[in-house]
Amino acid sequence: MPRYSFSDLLQIMARLRAPNGCPWDREQTHESLLPYLIEEAHEFIDAVEGKDAANMREELGDVLLQVVFHAEVAREAGTFDIDGVIQDISEKLVRRHPHVFGEAKADDADAVVAQWDQIKKAEKGDSSGAHAPATSLLDGIPRSLPPLPKALKISKKAVKAGFEWPDWTGVLAKVREELAEFEVEAKALDRDKLEAELGDILFSVVNLGRVFDIDPERALARTNARFSRRFQAMEKMAAEAGKPFESHSLEEMEALWTEAKKRTADS
């Protein structure tokens, strides 16, 4: 089997996009490729969560393919190429790690993060005009970021300005407060207000995860997987008993759920 290099990968991608290449690859654009970038990133996350090194290697290759694909589309359009991508990220890494490549000091991870943010702010306010000065501490958060990680980023930025509870008990109290407000609106059945209150609950829960350094998206992903395993175990038990799952009463389903929790306790 031939040993391929990064240069070979670029040539393969260019060949796929060539006039006599692959019809599907040739018709792709930055916009049409976006779902694949997100999908491949999540598949890599799944491989990491499963501690599957072989799958991690494969999925990381798929993520790299998306980078190379976008770079080739841009090269053809004359906007930038993969060399420019590599140049930019290399310059950024060197520039934002002066404690490694310069004379600055950063003795722990917190100091590194603070230094990174300070350098980033200075870059955004560059007098060259390449970047417009920030008008809000919340500037710089991608608009297309999914709501849950976006809430976490908003929360972290607000905290850096000192907008924070003294300790985690204040955040938990806020969660309880938002739950109580949701209950009030639930009785009134005002859908718009219910939606607003549910959003407040979710944002408060994200904050609760932040104070304990728990990524809410990762926590929810683990719960999704755990619920799915238990629900599928319930379905299997129902099938073994010869009774359609949907025909079980709520009490019977509760019993199945309890047994499913026992059977999946180690998974």
C-alpha positions as MATLAB code, in Angstrom:
seq = 'MPRYSFSDLLQIMARLRAPNGCPWDREQTHESLLPYLIEEAHEFIDAVEGKDAANMREELGDVLLQVVFHAEVAREAGTFDIDGVIQDISEKLVRRHPHVFGEAKADDADAVVAQWDQIKKAEKGDSSGAHAPATSLLDGIPRSLPPLPKALKISKKAVKAGFEWPDWTGVLAKVREELAEFEVEAKALDRDKLEAELGDILFSVVNLGRVFDIDPERALARTNARFSRRFQAMEKMAAEAGKPFESHSLEEMEALWTEAKKRTADS';
ca = [
       0.000    0.000    0.000;
       1.459    3.415   -0.935;
       2.403    5.871    1.813;
       0.684    9.202    1.222;
       1.911   12.592    2.430;
       0.060   15.850    3.054;
       1.213   17.008   -0.367;
      -0.325   13.870   -1.888;
      -3.629   14.658   -0.153;
      -3.658   18.133   -1.706;
      -2.994   16.671   -5.137;
      -5.760   14.083   -4.701;
      -8.199   16.816   -3.734;
      -7.208   18.952   -6.731;
      -7.627   15.924   -9.004;
     -11.123   15.283   -7.639;
     -12.058   18.908   -8.349;
     -10.509   18.956  -11.819;
     -12.740   19.143  -14.947;
     -12.316   15.408  -15.483;
     -12.563   14.598  -11.789;
     -15.517   13.580   -9.609;
     -18.864   15.229  -10.536;
     -19.972   15.409   -6.897;
     -16.725   16.918   -5.627;
     -16.630   19.433   -8.476;
     -20.048   20.922   -7.666;
     -19.388   21.508   -3.963;
     -19.097   25.016   -2.486;
     -18.146   26.416    0.910;
     -21.846   26.588    1.746;
     -22.738   23.075    0.593;
     -19.838   21.600    2.563;
     -20.774   23.174    5.911;
     -22.973   20.288    7.138;
     -20.122   17.835    6.552;
     -17.671   19.896    8.597;
     -20.076   19.838   11.545;
     -20.919   16.156   11.067;
     -17.290   15.049   10.876;
     -16.392   17.081   13.961;
     -19.155   15.332   15.923;
     -18.080   11.908   14.655;
     -14.569   12.630   15.919;
     -16.049   13.627   19.280;
     -17.912   10.301   19.387;
     -14.651    8.457   18.739;
     -12.921   10.355   21.552;
     -15.817    9.682   23.911;
     -15.585    5.997   23.022;
     -11.798    6.004   23.545;
     -11.502    4.363   20.120;
      -8.043    5.328   18.857;
      -8.444    3.670   15.454;
     -11.735    5.465   14.862;
     -10.229    8.724   16.126;
      -7.506    8.432   13.496;
     -10.069    7.819   10.751;
     -12.442   10.580   11.853;
      -9.615   13.080   12.291;
      -8.712   12.347    8.679;
     -12.291   13.172    7.696;
     -12.032   16.474    9.573;
      -8.744   17.217    7.800;
     -10.414   16.441    4.485;
     -12.952   19.180    5.142;
     -10.157   21.701    5.760;
      -8.373   20.636    2.580;
     -11.637   20.654    0.604;
     -12.482   24.233    1.648;
      -8.922   25.347    0.940;
      -9.085   23.860   -2.572;
     -12.413   25.577   -3.278;
     -10.833   28.868   -2.166;
      -7.664   28.277   -4.198;
      -9.732   27.795   -7.338;
     -11.585   31.038   -6.592;
      -8.295   32.862   -6.013;
      -9.164   33.935   -2.464;
      -6.652   31.892   -0.450;
      -5.002   28.464   -0.364;
      -3.866   25.876    2.169;
      -0.467   27.566    2.514;
      -2.227   30.730    3.637;
      -4.278   28.750    6.145;
      -1.133   27.171    7.595;
       0.690   30.512    7.622;
      -2.128   32.268    9.493;
      -2.554   29.632   12.194;
       1.211   29.301   12.667;
       1.591   33.066   13.105;
      -1.334   33.115   15.537;
       0.089   30.292   17.674;
       3.485   31.976   17.911;
       1.950   35.397   18.559;
      -0.403   34.152   21.277;
       2.216   32.075   23.086;
       4.856   34.681   23.965;
       5.660   32.655   27.092;
       6.942   29.911   24.756;
       8.260   31.850   21.755;
       9.120   35.119   23.511;
      10.054   36.543   26.887;
       6.641   36.637   28.587;
       5.829   34.554   31.660;
       2.794   32.330   32.210;
       3.232   29.789   34.985;
      -0.115   28.001   34.789;
      -3.065   27.361   32.478;
      -5.126   30.236   33.927;
      -2.318   32.681   33.213;
      -2.077   31.366   29.657;
      -5.818   31.861   29.082;
      -5.689   35.403   30.492;
      -2.695   36.242   28.317;
      -4.393   34.725   25.241;
      -7.494   36.859   25.803;
      -5.423   40.006   26.291;
      -3.486   39.413   23.077;
      -6.705   38.616   21.210;
      -8.282   41.879   22.371;
      -5.221   43.809   21.222;
      -5.421   42.120   17.816;
      -9.084   43.007   17.380;
      -8.290   46.620   18.110;
      -5.361   46.726   15.689;
      -4.938   50.274   14.382;
      -4.194   48.892   10.927;
      -7.923   48.666   10.384;
      -7.831   44.928    9.663;
     -10.245   44.401   12.535;
     -12.869   46.783   13.865;
     -12.496   47.628   17.560;
     -14.807   45.640   19.803;
     -17.858   47.507   21.047;
     -18.984   44.840   23.521;
     -17.387   42.197   25.702;
     -19.646   39.722   23.912;
     -18.197   40.532   20.486;
     -16.435   37.717   18.700;
     -18.889   34.923   19.495;
     -19.788   33.161   16.214;
     -23.388   33.825   15.212;
     -23.781   30.281   13.881;
     -22.604   28.623   17.103;
     -25.283   26.241   18.464;
     -27.277   27.740   21.375;
     -25.857   25.572   24.163;
     -22.118   26.231   23.567;
     -22.999   29.821   22.677;
     -24.679   30.256   26.067;
     -21.523   28.950   27.726;
     -19.328   31.411   25.824;
     -21.641   34.321   26.664;
     -21.602   33.324   30.310;
     -17.813   33.052   30.441;
     -17.358   36.462   28.820;
     -19.796   38.077   31.247;
     -17.951   36.516   34.188;
     -14.656   38.024   33.012;
     -16.246   41.428   33.520;
     -17.118   40.496   37.111;
     -20.779   39.653   36.450;
     -20.769   36.551   38.638;
     -22.342   35.075   41.779;
     -20.151   34.761   44.890;
     -20.347   30.948   44.710;
     -22.241   28.050   43.116;
     -25.147   28.277   45.567;
     -26.185   31.555   43.961;
     -26.302   29.898   40.550;
     -28.349   27.005   41.903;
     -30.764   29.463   43.502;
     -31.117   31.136   40.103;
     -32.011   27.801   38.523;
     -34.705   27.292   41.167;
     -35.979   30.840   40.618;
     -36.293   30.264   36.874;
     -38.077   26.938   37.454;
     -40.590   28.690   39.704;
     -41.194   31.374   37.065;
     -41.716   28.686   34.435;
     -44.288   27.006   36.664;
     -46.221   30.269   36.955;
     -46.291   30.722   33.189;
     -47.179   27.050   32.650;
     -50.405   27.622   34.569;
     -51.202   30.635   32.379;
     -50.370   28.685   29.187;
     -48.771   31.701   27.506;
     -46.552   30.004   24.921;
     -44.289   32.998   24.248;
     -43.619   33.526   27.941;
     -43.137   29.787   28.464;
     -40.512   29.734   25.729;
     -38.729   32.706   27.311;
     -38.780   31.079   30.747;
     -37.535   27.750   29.387;
     -34.668   29.614   27.761;
     -33.883   31.244   31.116;
     -33.841   27.811   32.771;
     -31.451   26.425   30.173;
     -29.151   29.452   30.398;
     -29.075   29.144   34.204;
     -28.268   25.422   33.971;
     -25.419   26.229   31.573;
     -24.116   28.659   34.195;
     -24.372   25.938   36.845;
     -22.227   23.679   34.693;
     -19.728   26.484   34.131;
     -19.098   27.089   37.828;
     -18.238   23.393   38.218;
     -16.182   23.386   34.997;
     -18.635   20.991   33.345;
     -19.273   21.392   29.626;
     -23.090   21.370   29.365;
     -23.022   20.033   25.810;
     -20.823   17.099   26.831;
     -23.008   16.468   29.876;
     -26.159   16.460   27.744;
     -24.520   14.192   25.156;
     -23.709   11.675   27.884;
     -27.280   11.840   29.162;
     -28.633   11.351   25.627;
     -26.472    8.247   25.221;
     -27.411    6.908   28.663;
     -31.137    7.446   28.053;
     -30.879    5.761   24.641;
     -29.153    2.690   26.126;
     -31.795    2.374   28.834;
     -34.709    2.928   26.461;
     -33.358    0.324   24.044;
     -32.942   -2.085   26.960;
     -36.611   -1.487   27.828;
     -37.610   -2.283   24.242;
     -35.544   -5.465   24.312;
     -37.131   -6.638   27.567;
     -40.601   -5.945   26.186;
     -39.792   -7.925   23.035;
     -38.463  -10.821   25.100;
     -41.745  -10.843   27.033;
     -43.659  -10.998   23.750;
     -45.599   -7.792   24.387;
     -45.312   -4.705   22.140;
     -43.544   -1.922   24.008;
     -46.229    0.630   23.135;
     -48.930   -1.513   24.725;
     -47.348   -1.359   28.194;
     -49.006    0.825   30.803;
     -47.083    3.723   32.340;
     -46.589    1.669   35.512;
     -45.204   -1.239   33.491;
     -42.891    1.103   31.623;
     -41.635    2.485   34.933;
     -40.845   -1.072   36.035;
     -39.024   -1.730   32.762;
     -37.072    1.532   33.207;
     -35.982    0.530   36.705;
     -34.786   -2.840   35.434;
     -33.079   -1.222   32.436;
     -31.118    1.075   34.771;
     -29.828   -2.006   36.600;
     -28.858   -3.779   33.389;
     -27.040   -0.763   31.948;
     -25.452    0.450   35.186;
     -21.903   -0.223   33.950;
     -22.382    1.136   30.418;
];
